[in-house]
Amino acid sequence: MSISFDIPDEIYNEARSLAEAHHLPIEEVFVTAFAEQLPAWHRLLERKARGGRAKFLTVLDHSYIS
């Protein structure tokens, strides 16, 4: 599979430096970084499914800064 997207120069340059330092194709750097973030996205979606606006407002009502 092949995709194309724009990457900010700063991120691309950092990824390119990392790829060169470890003798990897830059695509592998991006795929690895993306794959490492997938579990975090799944956790967020699971938490979203368990929550709701009412729960959120209840937590806000019971929290305060001393």
PDB file of N, H, CA, C and O in Angstrom:
ATOM      1  N   MET A   1       0.851  -1.166   0.000  1.00  0.00           N
ATOM      2  CA  MET A   1       0.000   0.000   0.000  1.00  0.00           C
ATOM      3  C   MET A   1       0.895   1.227   0.000  1.00  0.00           C
ATOM      4  O   MET A   1       1.975   1.232   0.590  1.00  0.00           O
ATOM      5  N   SER A   2       0.434   2.237  -0.656  1.00  0.00           N
ATOM      6  H   SER A   2      -0.444   2.232  -1.136  1.00  0.00           H
ATOM      7  CA  SER A   2       1.185   3.482  -0.728  1.00  0.00           C
ATOM      8  C   SER A   2       0.243   4.641  -0.454  1.00  0.00           C
ATOM      9  O   SER A   2      -0.869   4.686  -0.981  1.00  0.00           O
ATOM     10  N   ILE A   3       0.695   5.585   0.379  1.00  0.00           N
ATOM     11  H   ILE A   3       1.598   5.549   0.807  1.00  0.00           H
ATOM     12  CA  ILE A   3      -0.085   6.796   0.639  1.00  0.00           C
ATOM     13  C   ILE A   3       0.840   7.991   0.510  1.00  0.00           C
ATOM     14  O   ILE A   3       2.064   7.858   0.510  1.00  0.00           O
ATOM     15  N   SER A   4       0.234   9.153   0.400  1.00  0.00           N
ATOM     16  H   SER A   4      -0.760   9.261   0.400  1.00  0.00           H
ATOM     17  CA  SER A   4       1.001  10.380   0.283  1.00  0.00           C
ATOM     18  C   SER A   4       0.361  11.433   1.180  1.00  0.00           C
ATOM     19  O   SER A   4      -0.859  11.595   1.188  1.00  0.00           O
ATOM     20  N   PHE A   5       1.192  12.148   1.937  1.00  0.00           N
ATOM     21  H   PHE A   5       2.184  12.017   1.931  1.00  0.00           H
ATOM     22  CA  PHE A   5       0.672  13.231   2.769  1.00  0.00           C
ATOM     23  C   PHE A   5       1.788  14.229   3.039  1.00  0.00           C
ATOM     24  O   PHE A   5       2.970  13.914   2.905  1.00  0.00           O
ATOM     25  N   ASP A   6       1.390  15.441   3.421  1.00  0.00           N
ATOM     26  H   ASP A   6       0.430  15.697   3.530  1.00  0.00           H
ATOM     27  CA  ASP A   6       2.351  16.490   3.714  1.00  0.00           C
ATOM     28  C   ASP A   6       2.804  16.384   5.162  1.00  0.00           C
ATOM     29  O   ASP A   6       2.001  16.139   6.061  1.00  0.00           O
ATOM     30  N   ILE A   7       4.083  16.569   5.372  1.00  0.00           N
ATOM     31  H   ILE A   7       4.736  16.768   4.641  1.00  0.00           H
ATOM     32  CA  ILE A   7       4.682  16.510   6.697  1.00  0.00           C
ATOM     33  C   ILE A   7       5.408  17.833   6.922  1.00  0.00           C
ATOM     34  O   ILE A   7       6.149  18.290   6.051  1.00  0.00           O
ATOM     35  N   PRO A   8       5.201  18.447   8.077  1.00  0.00           N
ATOM     36  CA  PRO A   8       5.935  19.691   8.344  1.00  0.00           C
ATOM     37  C   PRO A   8       7.443  19.453   8.240  1.00  0.00           C
ATOM     38  O   PRO A   8       7.950  18.403   8.634  1.00  0.00           O
ATOM     39  N   ASP A   9       8.142  20.445   7.705  1.00  0.00           N
ATOM     40  H   ASP A   9       7.730  21.299   7.385  1.00  0.00           H
ATOM     41  CA  ASP A   9       9.581  20.324   7.477  1.00  0.00           C
ATOM     42  C   ASP A   9      10.340  19.907   8.733  1.00  0.00           C
ATOM     43  O   ASP A   9      11.239  19.070   8.660  1.00  0.00           O
ATOM     44  N   GLU A  10       9.993  20.474   9.871  1.00  0.00           N
ATOM     45  H   GLU A  10       9.263  21.155   9.930  1.00  0.00           H
ATOM     46  CA  GLU A  10      10.709  20.173  11.111  1.00  0.00           C
ATOM     47  C   GLU A  10      10.605  18.686  11.462  1.00  0.00           C
ATOM     48  O   GLU A  10      11.596  18.070  11.854  1.00  0.00           O
ATOM     49  N   ILE A  11       9.422  18.117  11.325  1.00  0.00           N
ATOM     50  H   ILE A  11       8.617  18.617  11.007  1.00  0.00           H
ATOM     51  CA  ILE A  11       9.229  16.696  11.626  1.00  0.00           C
ATOM     52  C   ILE A  11       9.952  15.832  10.599  1.00  0.00           C
ATOM     53  O   ILE A  11      10.601  14.848  10.953  1.00  0.00           O
ATOM     54  N   TYR A  12       9.836  16.203   9.333  1.00  0.00           N
ATOM     55  H   TYR A  12       9.309  17.003   9.045  1.00  0.00           H
ATOM     56  CA  TYR A  12      10.503  15.434   8.281  1.00  0.00           C
ATOM     57  C   TYR A  12      12.016  15.427   8.487  1.00  0.00           C
ATOM     58  O   TYR A  12      12.659  14.383   8.377  1.00  0.00           O
ATOM     59  N   ASN A  13      12.573  16.592   8.784  1.00  0.00           N
ATOM     60  H   ASN A  13      12.050  17.439   8.873  1.00  0.00           H
ATOM     61  CA  ASN A  13      14.031  16.680   8.963  1.00  0.00           C
ATOM     62  C   ASN A  13      14.492  15.853  10.162  1.00  0.00           C
ATOM     63  O   ASN A  13      15.542  15.212  10.110  1.00  0.00           O
ATOM     64  N   GLU A  14      13.714  15.867  11.233  1.00  0.00           N
ATOM     65  H   GLU A  14      12.861  16.388  11.275  1.00  0.00           H
ATOM     66  CA  GLU A  14      14.078  15.066  12.398  1.00  0.00           C
ATOM     67  C   GLU A  14      14.002  13.572  12.076  1.00  0.00           C
ATOM     68  O   GLU A  14      14.876  12.797  12.465  1.00  0.00           O
ATOM     69  N   ALA A  15      12.948  13.181  11.361  1.00  0.00           N
ATOM     70  H   ALA A  15      12.238  13.811  11.045  1.00  0.00           H
ATOM     71  CA  ALA A  15      12.801  11.777  10.975  1.00  0.00           C
ATOM     72  C   ALA A  15      13.924  11.353  10.017  1.00  0.00           C
ATOM     73  O   ALA A  15      14.451  10.246  10.121  1.00  0.00           O
ATOM     74  N   ARG A  16      14.276  12.233   9.098  1.00  0.00           N
ATOM     75  H   ARG A  16      13.847  13.132   9.014  1.00  0.00           H
ATOM     76  CA  ARG A  16      15.360  11.925   8.156  1.00  0.00           C
ATOM     77  C   ARG A  16      16.680  11.733   8.894  1.00  0.00           C
ATOM     78  O   ARG A  16      17.435  10.811   8.586  1.00  0.00           O
ATOM     79  N   SER A  17      16.959  12.597   9.864  1.00  0.00           N
ATOM     80  H   SER A  17      16.345  13.346  10.114  1.00  0.00           H
ATOM     81  CA  SER A  17      18.192  12.469  10.650  1.00  0.00           C
ATOM     82  C   SER A  17      18.212  11.161  11.420  1.00  0.00           C
ATOM     83  O   SER A  17      19.238  10.482  11.481  1.00  0.00           O
ATOM     84  N   LEU A  18      17.092  10.814  12.001  1.00  0.00           N
ATOM     85  H   LEU A  18      16.259  11.365  11.952  1.00  0.00           H
ATOM     86  CA  LEU A  18      16.986   9.559  12.745  1.00  0.00           C
ATOM     87  C   LEU A  18      17.196   8.361  11.813  1.00  0.00           C
ATOM     88  O   LEU A  18      17.914   7.418  12.145  1.00  0.00           O
ATOM     89  N   ALA A  19      16.560   8.419  10.650  1.00  0.00           N
ATOM     90  H   ALA A  19      15.976   9.185  10.380  1.00  0.00           H
ATOM     91  CA  ALA A  19      16.693   7.327   9.682  1.00  0.00           C
ATOM     92  C   ALA A  19      18.141   7.171   9.233  1.00  0.00           C
ATOM     93  O   ALA A  19      18.648   6.052   9.152  1.00  0.00           O
ATOM     94  N   GLU A  20      18.802   8.275   8.942  1.00  0.00           N
ATOM     95  H   GLU A  20      18.390   9.184   9.007  1.00  0.00           H
ATOM     96  CA  GLU A  20      20.201   8.217   8.506  1.00  0.00           C
ATOM     97  C   GLU A  20      21.099   7.674   9.613  1.00  0.00           C
ATOM     98  O   GLU A  20      22.003   6.881   9.351  1.00  0.00           O
ATOM     99  N   ALA A  21      20.850   8.102  10.851  1.00  0.00           N
ATOM    100  H   ALA A  21      20.115   8.747  11.064  1.00  0.00           H
ATOM    101  CA  ALA A  21      21.683   7.672  11.972  1.00  0.00           C
ATOM    102  C   ALA A  21      21.578   6.173  12.214  1.00  0.00           C
ATOM    103  O   ALA A  21      22.532   5.543  12.671  1.00  0.00           O
ATOM    104  N   HIS A  22      20.410   5.602  11.906  1.00  0.00           N
ATOM    105  H   HIS A  22      19.635   6.113  11.535  1.00  0.00           H
ATOM    106  CA  HIS A  22      20.187   4.175  12.166  1.00  0.00           C
ATOM    107  C   HIS A  22      20.160   3.341  10.885  1.00  0.00           C
ATOM    108  O   HIS A  22      19.803   2.163  10.908  1.00  0.00           O
ATOM    109  N   HIS A  23      20.540   3.963   9.772  1.00  0.00           N
ATOM    110  H   HIS A  23      20.830   4.920   9.753  1.00  0.00           H
ATOM    111  CA  HIS A  23      20.600   3.278   8.476  1.00  0.00           C
ATOM    112  C   HIS A  23      19.261   2.611   8.135  1.00  0.00           C
ATOM    113  O   HIS A  23      19.208   1.441   7.757  1.00  0.00           O
ATOM    114  N   LEU A  24      18.183   3.393   8.282  1.00  0.00           N
ATOM    115  H   LEU A  24      18.227   4.344   8.589  1.00  0.00           H
ATOM    116  CA  LEU A  24      16.837   2.899   7.979  1.00  0.00           C
ATOM    117  C   LEU A  24      16.220   3.744   6.883  1.00  0.00           C
ATOM    118  O   LEU A  24      16.586   4.906   6.710  1.00  0.00           O
ATOM    119  N   PRO A  25      15.287   3.169   6.144  1.00  0.00           N
ATOM    120  CA  PRO A  25      14.521   4.003   5.222  1.00  0.00           C
ATOM    121  C   PRO A  25      13.625   4.941   6.036  1.00  0.00           C
ATOM    122  O   PRO A  25      13.101   4.549   7.078  1.00  0.00           O
ATOM    123  N   ILE A  26      13.453   6.152   5.572  1.00  0.00           N
ATOM    124  H   ILE A  26      13.879   6.471   4.725  1.00  0.00           H
ATOM    125  CA  ILE A  26      12.643   7.118   6.313  1.00  0.00           C
ATOM    126  C   ILE A  26      11.204   6.616   6.479  1.00  0.00           C
ATOM    127  O   ILE A  26      10.551   6.914   7.479  1.00  0.00           O
ATOM    128  N   GLU A  27      10.717   5.861   5.506  1.00  0.00           N
ATOM    129  H   GLU A  27      11.246   5.619   4.693  1.00  0.00           H
ATOM    130  CA  GLU A  27       9.364   5.308   5.610  1.00  0.00           C
ATOM    131  C   GLU A  27       9.227   4.420   6.847  1.00  0.00           C
ATOM    132  O   GLU A  27       8.186   4.414   7.504  1.00  0.00           O
ATOM    133  N   GLU A  28      10.282   3.675   7.155  1.00  0.00           N
ATOM    134  H   GLU A  28      11.128   3.679   6.621  1.00  0.00           H
ATOM    135  CA  GLU A  28      10.236   2.792   8.322  1.00  0.00           C
ATOM    136  C   GLU A  28      10.137   3.595   9.615  1.00  0.00           C
ATOM    137  O   GLU A  28       9.473   3.172  10.561  1.00  0.00           O
ATOM    138  N   VAL A  29      10.791   4.745   9.656  1.00  0.00           N
ATOM    139  H   VAL A  29      11.331   5.088   8.887  1.00  0.00           H
ATOM    140  CA  VAL A  29      10.705   5.606  10.836  1.00  0.00           C
ATOM    141  C   VAL A  29       9.262   6.057  11.042  1.00  0.00           C
ATOM    142  O   VAL A  29       8.742   5.998  12.157  1.00  0.00           O
ATOM    143  N   PHE A  30       8.619   6.506   9.970  1.00  0.00           N
ATOM    144  H   PHE A  30       9.041   6.554   9.065  1.00  0.00           H
ATOM    145  CA  PHE A  30       7.235   6.974  10.090  1.00  0.00           C
ATOM    146  C   PHE A  30       6.270   5.837  10.418  1.00  0.00           C
ATOM    147  O   PHE A  30       5.372   6.007  11.242  1.00  0.00           O
ATOM    148  N   VAL A  31       6.447   4.691   9.785  1.00  0.00           N
ATOM    149  H   VAL A  31       7.176   4.554   9.115  1.00  0.00           H
ATOM    150  CA  VAL A  31       5.561   3.553  10.054  1.00  0.00           C
ATOM    151  C   VAL A  31       5.707   3.094  11.496  1.00  0.00           C
ATOM    152  O   VAL A  31       4.714   2.790  12.158  1.00  0.00           O
ATOM    153  N   THR A  32       6.942   3.043  11.985  1.00  0.00           N
ATOM    154  H   THR A  32       7.748   3.290  11.448  1.00  0.00           H
ATOM    155  CA  THR A  32       7.174   2.624  13.367  1.00  0.00           C
ATOM    156  C   THR A  32       6.548   3.608  14.342  1.00  0.00           C
ATOM    157  O   THR A  32       5.903   3.199  15.307  1.00  0.00           O
ATOM    158  N   ALA A  33       6.730   4.883  14.103  1.00  0.00           N
ATOM    159  H   ALA A  33       7.254   5.215  13.318  1.00  0.00           H
ATOM    160  CA  ALA A  33       6.154   5.903  14.990  1.00  0.00           C
ATOM    161  C   ALA A  33       4.625   5.815  14.995  1.00  0.00           C
ATOM    162  O   ALA A  33       3.996   5.901  16.049  1.00  0.00           O
ATOM    163  N   PHE A  34       4.049   5.646  13.833  1.00  0.00           N
ATOM    164  H   PHE A  34       4.560   5.575  12.977  1.00  0.00           H
ATOM    165  CA  PHE A  34       2.593   5.528  13.734  1.00  0.00           C
ATOM    166  C   PHE A  34       2.103   4.277  14.457  1.00  0.00           C
ATOM    167  O   PHE A  34       1.132   4.333  15.211  1.00  0.00           O
ATOM    168  N   ALA A  35       2.765   3.167  14.230  1.00  0.00           N
ATOM    169  H   ALA A  35       3.554   3.122  13.617  1.00  0.00           H
ATOM    170  CA  ALA A  35       2.359   1.905  14.851  1.00  0.00           C
ATOM    171  C   ALA A  35       2.438   1.985  16.377  1.00  0.00           C
ATOM    172  O   ALA A  35       1.611   1.398  17.075  1.00  0.00           O
ATOM    173  N   GLU A  36       3.420   2.703  16.886  1.00  0.00           N
ATOM    174  H   GLU A  36       4.092   3.180  16.319  1.00  0.00           H
ATOM    175  CA  GLU A  36       3.547   2.845  18.337  1.00  0.00           C
ATOM    176  C   GLU A  36       2.432   3.689  18.936  1.00  0.00           C
ATOM    177  O   GLU A  36       2.129   3.553  20.121  1.00  0.00           O
ATOM    178  N   GLN A  37       1.822   4.551  18.147  1.00  0.00           N
ATOM    179  H   GLN A  37       2.069   4.661  17.184  1.00  0.00           H
ATOM    180  CA  GLN A  37       0.748   5.411  18.642  1.00  0.00           C
ATOM    181  C   GLN A  37      -0.633   4.766  18.566  1.00  0.00           C
ATOM    182  O   GLN A  37      -1.566   5.231  19.221  1.00  0.00           O
ATOM    183  N   LEU A  38      -0.775   3.710  17.782  1.00  0.00           N
ATOM    184  H   LEU A  38      -0.017   3.333  17.250  1.00  0.00           H
ATOM    185  CA  LEU A  38      -2.094   3.073  17.637  1.00  0.00           C
ATOM    186  C   LEU A  38      -2.704   2.620  18.963  1.00  0.00           C
ATOM    187  O   LEU A  38      -3.891   2.857  19.184  1.00  0.00           O
ATOM    188  N   PRO A  39      -1.949   1.981  19.852  1.00  0.00           N
ATOM    189  CA  PRO A  39      -2.554   1.585  21.132  1.00  0.00           C
ATOM    190  C   PRO A  39      -3.097   2.776  21.929  1.00  0.00           C
ATOM    191  O   PRO A  39      -4.131   2.658  22.585  1.00  0.00           O
ATOM    192  N   ALA A  40      -2.414   3.907  21.876  1.00  0.00           N
ATOM    193  H   ALA A  40      -1.574   4.002  21.342  1.00  0.00           H
ATOM    194  CA  ALA A  40      -2.892   5.101  22.583  1.00  0.00           C
ATOM    195  C   ALA A  40      -4.219   5.573  21.998  1.00  0.00           C
ATOM    196  O   ALA A  40      -5.117   5.965  22.743  1.00  0.00           O
ATOM    197  N   TRP A  41      -4.353   5.540  20.679  1.00  0.00           N
ATOM    198  H   TRP A  41      -3.623   5.222  20.073  1.00  0.00           H
ATOM    199  CA  TRP A  41      -5.620   5.927  20.046  1.00  0.00           C
ATOM    200  C   TRP A  41      -6.729   4.971  20.450  1.00  0.00           C
ATOM    201  O   TRP A  41      -7.852   5.402  20.713  1.00  0.00           O
ATOM    202  N   HIS A  42      -6.430   3.685  20.503  1.00  0.00           N
ATOM    203  H   HIS A  42      -5.518   3.336  20.290  1.00  0.00           H
ATOM    204  CA  HIS A  42      -7.443   2.702  20.914  1.00  0.00           C
ATOM    205  C   HIS A  42      -7.888   2.950  22.352  1.00  0.00           C
ATOM    206  O   HIS A  42      -9.078   2.868  22.659  1.00  0.00           O
ATOM    207  N   ARG A  43      -6.936   3.253  23.233  1.00  0.00           N
ATOM    208  H   ARG A  43      -5.969   3.319  22.984  1.00  0.00           H
ATOM    209  CA  ARG A  43      -7.293   3.543  24.631  1.00  0.00           C
ATOM    210  C   ARG A  43      -8.185   4.767  24.725  1.00  0.00           C
ATOM    211  O   ARG A  43      -9.149   4.775  25.490  1.00  0.00           O
ATOM    212  N   LEU A  44      -7.874   5.807  23.953  1.00  0.00           N
ATOM    213  H   LEU A  44      -7.090   5.802  23.331  1.00  0.00           H
ATOM    214  CA  LEU A  44      -8.705   7.013  23.968  1.00  0.00           C
ATOM    215  C   LEU A  44     -10.120   6.717  23.481  1.00  0.00           C
ATOM    216  O   LEU A  44     -11.092   7.212  24.050  1.00  0.00           O
ATOM    217  N   LEU A  45     -10.232   5.916  22.438  1.00  0.00           N
ATOM    218  H   LEU A  45      -9.442   5.514  21.976  1.00  0.00           H
ATOM    219  CA  LEU A  45     -11.564   5.578  21.930  1.00  0.00           C
ATOM    220  C   LEU A  45     -12.349   4.750  22.945  1.00  0.00           C
ATOM    221  O   LEU A  45     -13.559   4.926  23.088  1.00  0.00           O
ATOM    222  N   GLU A  46     -11.666   3.853  23.646  1.00  0.00           N
ATOM    223  H   GLU A  46     -10.683   3.710  23.530  1.00  0.00           H
ATOM    224  CA  GLU A  46     -12.339   3.065  24.682  1.00  0.00           C
ATOM    225  C   GLU A  46     -12.814   3.956  25.821  1.00  0.00           C
ATOM    226  O   GLU A  46     -13.931   3.798  26.313  1.00  0.00           O
ATOM    227  N   ARG A  47     -11.974   4.886  26.238  1.00  0.00           N
ATOM    228  H   ARG A  47     -11.066   5.015  25.839  1.00  0.00           H
ATOM    229  CA  ARG A  47     -12.366   5.805  27.312  1.00  0.00           C
ATOM    230  C   ARG A  47     -13.521   6.684  26.871  1.00  0.00           C
ATOM    231  O   ARG A  47     -14.428   6.962  27.655  1.00  0.00           O
ATOM    232  N   LYS A  48     -13.493   7.124  25.615  1.00  0.00           N
ATOM    233  H   LYS A  48     -12.756   6.898  24.978  1.00  0.00           H
ATOM    234  CA  LYS A  48     -14.577   7.948  25.086  1.00  0.00           C
ATOM    235  C   LYS A  48     -15.891   7.180  25.130  1.00  0.00           C
ATOM    236  O   LYS A  48     -16.932   7.742  25.469  1.00  0.00           O
ATOM    237  N   ALA A  49     -15.843   5.901  24.789  1.00  0.00           N
ATOM    238  H   ALA A  49     -14.997   5.444  24.514  1.00  0.00           H
ATOM    239  CA  ALA A  49     -17.057   5.079  24.777  1.00  0.00           C
ATOM    240  C   ALA A  49     -17.625   4.900  26.185  1.00  0.00           C
ATOM    241  O   ALA A  49     -18.839   4.786  26.354  1.00  0.00           O
ATOM    242  N   ARG A  50     -16.753   4.875  27.195  1.00  0.00           N
ATOM    243  H   ARG A  50     -15.767   4.968  27.058  1.00  0.00           H
ATOM    244  CA  ARG A  50     -17.217   4.691  28.580  1.00  0.00           C
ATOM    245  C   ARG A  50     -17.729   5.985  29.191  1.00  0.00           C
ATOM    246  O   ARG A  50     -18.528   5.961  30.127  1.00  0.00           O
ATOM    247  N   GLY A  51     -17.276   7.102  28.672  1.00  0.00           N
ATOM    248  H   GLY A  51     -16.627   7.122  27.912  1.00  0.00           H
ATOM    249  CA  GLY A  51     -17.603   8.391  29.268  1.00  0.00           C
ATOM    250  C   GLY A  51     -18.790   9.055  28.611  1.00  0.00           C
ATOM    251  O   GLY A  51     -19.550   8.430  27.870  1.00  0.00           O
ATOM    252  N   GLY A  52     -18.928  10.295  28.889  1.00  0.00           N
ATOM    253  H   GLY A  52     -18.311  10.803  29.490  1.00  0.00           H
ATOM    254  CA  GLY A  52     -19.990  11.090  28.305  1.00  0.00           C
ATOM    255  C   GLY A  52     -19.963  12.477  28.919  1.00  0.00           C
ATOM    256  O   GLY A  52     -19.251  12.725  29.892  1.00  0.00           O
ATOM    257  N   ARG A  53     -20.728  13.359  28.354  1.00  0.00           N
ATOM    258  H   ARG A  53     -21.306  13.158  27.563  1.00  0.00           H
ATOM    259  CA  ARG A  53     -20.749  14.742  28.827  1.00  0.00           C
ATOM    260  C   ARG A  53     -21.195  14.817  30.287  1.00  0.00           C
ATOM    261  O   ARG A  53     -20.619  15.571  31.072  1.00  0.00           O
ATOM    262  N   ALA A  54     -22.214  14.044  30.656  1.00  0.00           N
ATOM    263  H   ALA A  54     -22.682  13.431  30.019  1.00  0.00           H
ATOM    264  CA  ALA A  54     -22.721  14.084  32.028  1.00  0.00           C
ATOM    265  C   ALA A  54     -21.634  13.671  33.025  1.00  0.00           C
ATOM    266  O   ALA A  54     -21.469  14.314  34.062  1.00  0.00           O
ATOM    267  N   LYS A  55     -20.891  12.602  32.715  1.00  0.00           N
ATOM    268  H   LYS A  55     -21.025  12.080  31.872  1.00  0.00           H
ATOM    269  CA  LYS A  55     -19.808  12.161  33.595  1.00  0.00           C
ATOM    270  C   LYS A  55     -18.727  13.240  33.691  1.00  0.00           C
ATOM    271  O   LYS A  55     -18.206  13.520  34.771  1.00  0.00           O
ATOM    272  N   PHE A  56     -18.408  13.831  32.561  1.00  0.00           N
ATOM    273  H   PHE A  56     -18.831  13.604  31.684  1.00  0.00           H
ATOM    274  CA  PHE A  56     -17.395  14.873  32.517  1.00  0.00           C
ATOM    275  C   PHE A  56     -17.795  16.047  33.407  1.00  0.00           C
ATOM    276  O   PHE A  56     -16.981  16.538  34.190  1.00  0.00           O
ATOM    277  N   LEU A  57     -19.038  16.497  33.291  1.00  0.00           N
ATOM    278  H   LEU A  57     -19.699  16.098  32.656  1.00  0.00           H
ATOM    279  CA  LEU A  57     -19.505  17.625  34.094  1.00  0.00           C
ATOM    280  C   LEU A  57     -19.547  17.276  35.577  1.00  0.00           C
ATOM    281  O   LEU A  57     -19.274  18.128  36.423  1.00  0.00           O
ATOM    282  N   THR A  58     -19.886  16.031  35.898  1.00  0.00           N
ATOM    283  H   THR A  58     -20.108  15.338  35.211  1.00  0.00           H
ATOM    284  CA  THR A  58     -19.889  15.594  37.293  1.00  0.00           C
ATOM    285  C   THR A  58     -18.484  15.669  37.878  1.00  0.00           C
ATOM    286  O   THR A  58     -18.299  16.134  39.003  1.00  0.00           O
ATOM    287  N   VAL A  59     -17.504  15.213  37.119  1.00  0.00           N
ATOM    288  H   VAL A  59     -17.654  14.835  36.205  1.00  0.00           H
ATOM    289  CA  VAL A  59     -16.113  15.280  37.585  1.00  0.00           C
ATOM    290  C   VAL A  59     -15.703  16.732  37.788  1.00  0.00           C
ATOM    291  O   VAL A  59     -15.054  17.061  38.781  1.00  0.00           O
ATOM    292  N   LEU A  60     -16.072  17.593  36.864  1.00  0.00           N
ATOM    293  H   LEU A  60     -16.598  17.326  36.057  1.00  0.00           H
ATOM    294  CA  LEU A  60     -15.722  19.003  37.013  1.00  0.00           C
ATOM    295  C   LEU A  60     -16.383  19.609  38.248  1.00  0.00           C
ATOM    296  O   LEU A  60     -15.767  20.408  38.954  1.00  0.00           O
ATOM    297  N   ASP A  61     -17.612  19.240  38.508  1.00  0.00           N
ATOM    298  H   ASP A  61     -18.113  18.592  37.934  1.00  0.00           H
ATOM    299  CA  ASP A  61     -18.318  19.751  39.685  1.00  0.00           C
ATOM    300  C   ASP A  61     -17.653  19.338  40.984  1.00  0.00           C
ATOM    301  O   ASP A  61     -17.721  20.069  41.972  1.00  0.00           O
ATOM    302  N   HIS A  62     -17.013  18.179  40.999  1.00  0.00           N
ATOM    303  H   HIS A  62     -16.958  17.586  40.196  1.00  0.00           H
ATOM    304  CA  HIS A  62     -16.421  17.655  42.228  1.00  0.00           C
ATOM    305  C   HIS A  62     -14.918  17.906  42.326  1.00  0.00           C
ATOM    306  O   HIS A  62     -14.277  17.467  43.281  1.00  0.00           O
ATOM    307  N   SER A  63     -14.366  18.595  41.367  1.00  0.00           N
ATOM    308  H   SER A  63     -14.886  18.952  40.591  1.00  0.00           H
ATOM    309  CA  SER A  63     -12.928  18.885  41.434  1.00  0.00           C
ATOM    310  C   SER A  63     -12.732  20.373  41.694  1.00  0.00           C
ATOM    311  O   SER A  63     -13.536  21.209  41.282  1.00  0.00           O
ATOM    312  N   TYR A  64     -11.670  20.670  42.371  1.00  0.00           N
ATOM    313  H   TYR A  64     -11.017  19.991  42.705  1.00  0.00           H
ATOM    314  CA  TYR A  64     -11.342  22.066  42.647  1.00  0.00           C
ATOM    315  C   TYR A  64      -9.835  22.201  42.847  1.00  0.00           C
ATOM    316  O   TYR A  64      -9.123  21.226  43.090  1.00  0.00           O
ATOM    317  N   ILE A  65      -9.392  23.411  42.738  1.00  0.00           N
ATOM    318  H   ILE A  65      -9.970  24.202  42.541  1.00  0.00           H
ATOM    319  CA  ILE A  65      -7.981  23.696  42.959  1.00  0.00           C
ATOM    320  C   ILE A  65      -7.888  24.424  44.290  1.00  0.00           C
ATOM    321  O   ILE A  65      -8.552  25.441  44.488  1.00  0.00           O
ATOM    322  N   SER A  66      -7.067  23.913  45.209  1.00  0.00           N
ATOM    323  H   SER A  66      -6.527  23.087  45.048  1.00  0.00           H
ATOM    324  CA  SER A  66      -6.945  24.573  46.505  1.00  0.00           C
ATOM    325  C   SER A  66      -5.859  25.597  46.492  1.00  0.00           C
ATOM    326  O   SER A  66      -5.617  26.252  47.505  1.00  0.00           O
TER     327      SER A  66
END
